[in-house]
Amino acid sequence: MKTPICDMFGIEFPLIAFTHCRDVVVAVSKAGGMGVFGAVAHPPDRLEEELGWIDAHIDGRPYGIDLIVPNKIAQESVGGLTRDKVQAAIPQEYFQFAAGILAQHDIPSEGVYGFRDASFRASQNMQASGAAEVLEVAFAHPIRLVANALGVPPRIMLDMGKRHHVPVAALVGAKHHAIRQVQAGVDLLVAAGGEAGGHCGEVSTLVLIPEIHEAIQPYRDIPILAAGGIVTGRQMAACMAMGAAGVWTGSVWLTTSEAETNPVVKDKMLAASSRDTVRSKARTGKPSRQLRSAWTDAWEAEASPAPLPMPLQSLVTEPALREVDKLSQGGHAGAQQLATYWVGQGVGLMNRQMSAGALVQEFKEDFFNAFVRLSDALEAE
C-alpha cells in the first residue's frame, strides 16, 4: 500500500500495534505492520535488555516505543515524586479500601503494599527527567517512532526526535488537543476515540477522525492514525476513508498467542461483549477503559473514595492487581473474579485466539474485502 504511514516507516501495511510484549512487536513488524513497545514501566537497564532482544529478532524491520509523560500529574502537589513524598501524599483510607476489596475475595493484603520498583519507576518515567533517561536508551537503538500519551511531548522528546530523525507521535482524544500538538511540532497524531482501551477521551472514533482531520488543515496536514475499538480490517478501511493514514491498535493484540496477558483475563476477553468494559479514573487517576470485573465494580460503587491524581492512584491499585493476577493464575476463585486489564470496546469482536502474524494477515484480507465492497458500490450499472 502507499500511504503517508507506509512511506514514513517503510512498511507494507499501515497497521501499528501498541503492545507491552516484545514478541508481538517482532511478529507484527515481520508481518508487514509495525510494532510499538510500551516502555513506561521499564527502568533504563530493563529497557536496554528488551530493545536489545527486539533488535536481535526483528530482522531489521522497523519498530517504535511509547511513553506516558502527562502534562499534568501529581508532582505539583507533592513537590516532586520522591518515595517519601509520594507515600505521605496517599491517604491511608485508599490502601484500606483496596485491602478491603481483596479481603472480601479471600486475599490477604499483607505484603502487597510498599513502593515496589515497578510501580514507582512508572511514576518517575512520567516526569520529563525520568523520560529523558529512557529516551537516551531508546535512541541508542534503531527505533523508527517515539510516541507520547496524555499531553504534548516534553521538549526533550521533540528535540531528540529531530536530532535522530525519528518521528514523534502524540495520542489525542479531542480536537483542541490535536491542534495544540500540531502547533507544538509533533510529526504524527494518534486520534483515539472513547472506544479505546487504556486512557481515552469521550468522543467516538467515528466522529473524532474527520473532526481532527478537518481541524488541523489550517496549521499542518500531518498524518493521522485512527485508534479506538479498531480490531478488524474493515474498521481500518472505514477510518482511512474518513481521513486517517493508518491505524493504531492495542487491545486486539492482548488475545494473541504471543501476548503475555494473564490467561484468566485473556479468556475473559475472548468471552466478553462490547458492553463488558468500563471507562473509569479508578485505576490511574485519569479516565481509562478496562475490562469490567468485581474490582472495577467496587471502585465504581458509591462508597468508593474519589480517585487520586495520576500517578498516586496507580500506586494504590497496581500492587493489588499484581497480586490478583498472580493468584488468579494459580486458580484462586476470588482473584479470578477481580482480575481485569485495559481493553477497548472492540473486545466484543475479539473472540478467537491466533498468532500476531496471522492477525496481521487477517487485517489485510478484511481491509481488501472492504475496499472491494466500496469499489463495487461505485461501479456504473
N, C-alpha and C positions, 0 to 999 in steps of 0.2 A: 504493500500500500504506500501511497505518497501523501503524507500529512506533515504538518509542521513538527509533530512529535516524532514521527519516524525519521525525519531529516535531522532533528536536533540531537537524537541519541543513536542514530544509525541502527534502528531496529526494524523488523519486518512488519510488526503489527502494533498499533498504538495502545497497548494494554499494559498498564502499570500496576504492579502488585505490591502493596504495602504489607509487610509481614515482620514478625519477630523471629521467624525461623529461617536460618541461613540456608537450609536445604530447599525451601520454597523459593528463595531469592535465585538460587542457581538454576532450579528446574524451569522457572518462568523465563529467565533470560535465555536459557538454552533453547527454549521452545519458540522464541521469536518476539516475546514481550520484553519487559524489564522489571526485575525485582528491586524493591527498595527496602532496606533493612532498618527496622525500628531500633534506634540506638539510645533512647533517652535514659534507660536504666543502667547502662553499662559504664563502669569506670574506664579510664583510658587503657589500662592493661588488658582488660577483658575485651574491649572493642578491638584492640590490636589483634588479639587472638581470633576473634570472629571474622574480621575482614581479611586476615591472612588466610583463613580456611576458604573463604569465598574466592579469593584470588587464585588459590591453588586448584579449585574445582570448576570454575566458571568458563574456562577455555577462552578467556579474553573478551567475553561478552560484556556489555555494559550493565552497570547496576548503580544504585544510589543509596543514600542514607536519609533518615528522617529524625528530626529532633523536636522537642517541645520547649520553646523558650517564650513563655507568655509575656505580653507587655505589662500585665498586672498580676502579681502574685503577692503572697502574704509577707514578703520580706520587708515591705514598708512598715508593717505593723509590729514586726518583731525585731527590727533593726539589723537585719542580716540573718541568713539561715545557718546559724551555728547550732550544734546539737543541744546545748543548754537552753538557748533562747527558744528553739522550737519546742522542746519539752515543756517549758514554762508557759508557752502560748496555747497549749491544748488543754482545755478544762477536763478534769478527771471524769466528769459525767459522760463524756464521749467514749472514753475507754470502758466505762462501766456499762454503757448502753450496748456497745459491741459485745462485751463479755456476756451480757445478759442474753443476747441472741444466741451466742454459742452454747450457753448453759441450757437454754430451752431445747437445744438439739443434742444434748448429752456430750458436749465438747468442752473440756476444761480449758480455761484461758491462761492458766499458769504457764509461763514461759513463752506465751505468744507475743507479749509486748516488750518494749525496749526498742531502741532505734537500730534496727538491722541495717547492714551496709547497703543492701539493695534499695530499700525504701528511701534512705537518706541520700544516697547517691543520685537517685532520680530527682529529688528536690534540688540538689546542688546543680545538676545539669540544666535545670530550668532557669538558672541565672546566667547572665552573659559570661561571667568569669568561668563557671563550670563548663558551659558550652564551648568556650574557647579551647579548653584542654581537649575536649572530644574532637573538635574540628581539626586541631593540629594532627591528631592521629588519623582522622578520616582522609585529609588531603595528602597524606603520605601514601595513600593507596589510589588506584586508578578509578575513583568514583566518577560518575558522569552527572550526578544530580545531588543536591542537598536541599531538603525540604524542611520548612518550619511550620509548626501549628500554633494556633492561639495568639496570633498577632504578627505585627511587622517584624521580619527577621532582625536580630541585632546587627548593628553596623559592622561588627567584625565578620559576621557570616556573609554579608553582601560584599564586603571588601575582599575577603579570602576567595569567594566565588569568582570575582572578576580577575583576581591575580592568577588563579589556577585555571581560568577559562571553563569553569563549571557552572552551569545554570543553577540559579536559586529559585525554588518554588515556595509559595505560601498557600496555606489552606485558608479558605474563607467561606463564610456562610451567609453573607449579606452583601448587597450592592455597595453600600458605603465602605465596607471593609475592602472590597475589591479595588475601588478607586484609590483608597489610601495605599494599598500595596503597590499598585501600578505607579503612583507618584513617588513611592519610596525606592523604586528601581528594581523590583523583582522581575525575573525573566519568564515566569510561568505561574499561572493561577490554578489551584485545585479548588473547584467550586463544589462544596459538599452540602448536599441537601439534608433536611431533617431526618430522612430515612436512614442516614449513615450510622454505622456502629461507631462507638467511641464518641469523642467530642464532636458535637454538631449543633447547628443552629435550628431555627424553626421553619424556615421556608423550604418547600418541597423542591426536589431536584428538577421536576418538570417546569417549575416557574423560575427557579434560580438561574439555570444555564442561559436562557435567552435574555433574562434581565441583566445579568452581568456582562454578557457579550455586547449588548447594546450600550451599557453604561460606560465601558472602558474605551469605546471608539474615539471619543474626543481627546483622550490622553495618549494611549499607546495601544495598538492592536497586538497584544501578546497572546500566545496560545493558552487555551483553557482546557483543563482536564476535568471532566464531569465525574462526580462522586456522589454516593448516597443511594444505597439499595440496589446497586448495579451488580447483578450476578449472572447475566446472560448476554450473549452477543446481540440479541435483538434489542435489548435495552441500550447497549452500547451504540448501535446504529441510530436509535432514536435520539440519543444525546448528541451525536455528531451531526444529525440533521438540524439540531437546534443551535449549532454554532460551536460545539466542543471539537477539539482536535484529537481527542482520545479520551480514555477513561482511567481513573484512579480507583482501584478496587482493594478491599481489605477483608471484609467478612468472609467472602466466598472461599478464601484460601484456608480458613480455620478448620474446615472439614476434609481437607485433602489428606491423603495417606501420609505425606511427609510432615504435616503440621504437628507441632509439639503440644497442641491443645489437649487439656485434660480429657481423657477418653470418656469420662462421665459427662462432661459438658459437650463434647463432640456428639455423643448420642442424643443428648437433649436438643442440640441444634438440628440434627438430621430429622428429628420428630416434630420440630416446632412449626408453628404457623407464623405468618407475618404479624399477628397480634400478640405474640409471646415475647415482646420486648417492652422496655420502659425507658423513657428519657428522664434522667434524674441528675441532680447535683450531688447525690449522697455518696458517690464513690470517690470523686476527686475534688469536689467543690465547684466545678463547672459542669454545665449540662452535658451528659454523655449517655448514649444509648447502649443498653446491655440486655442480656437475656433475663427475663423475669424469673425469680426464684423466691424461696422463703426469705432469703437475705434481703433482696430488693423490696419485698413487701414490708418487711419490718422497718426499713428506713423510710418508706413512704407513708407509714402509718401516722396518724395524728399525734401520737405521743412521742414521736421521734424528735431528737434535737435538730435544730436548723443546721444545714451543712456549714462547715468551716470554710474559710477561703483556701484556695489552692496555694501550696501543696499540703496544708495541715490536715485536711480531711483524708487524704490518701494515707497519711501516717497512722490514722486510726483504722481505716478499712483494709489496707493491703496486708498487714501482718495476719489479721484474722482470716482473710480469704486465702492466703497461702496455706494456713493450717487446714482450712476447709478442703482445698484442693488435694493436699496430701492424704487426709483421712478418707475423702470420698473415693479415691483410687484404691484404697485398701478395703473398701466395702462398707464403710461406716454409713448407716442409713440416714442419720441426721445430717451429716456432711453432704450427702448426695442431694438432700432436699435444698440445702443452702447454695450449692455450687452454681456459679454464674460466670459469665465473661462478657466482654464487649462484643456486640454483634448488631448488625443493621436489620431493617425490616425485610430485606431480601432473604432472610433466613428461611422464609416460607417456601422459597424455590430451591433451597439447598438440601435436597432430600436424597442425594446419592453420594457416596464416598468414591473418589477417584484420585489418581495421581495429579499433581500440579501440571505436569506436561500434557496429560490427556485433557485437563480442563482448559488449557490454552487452546488446544485444537478444537474443542467443542465451542469455545467462544468464536473462533474463526469461522467454523461451519455455520453457526447460528447467525452470525453477522452477515455472512454471504447470503444466506436464505432470506433474511430480512431485506437485504438490498435488492434481491431478485423480486420479491413481492412488491416493493415500491416501484421498481422499474416496470413490472408488468402492468401496474395500475396506470402508468403513463403512456402505454402503447395505444396508438390510434386503432380503432376498430376498422 
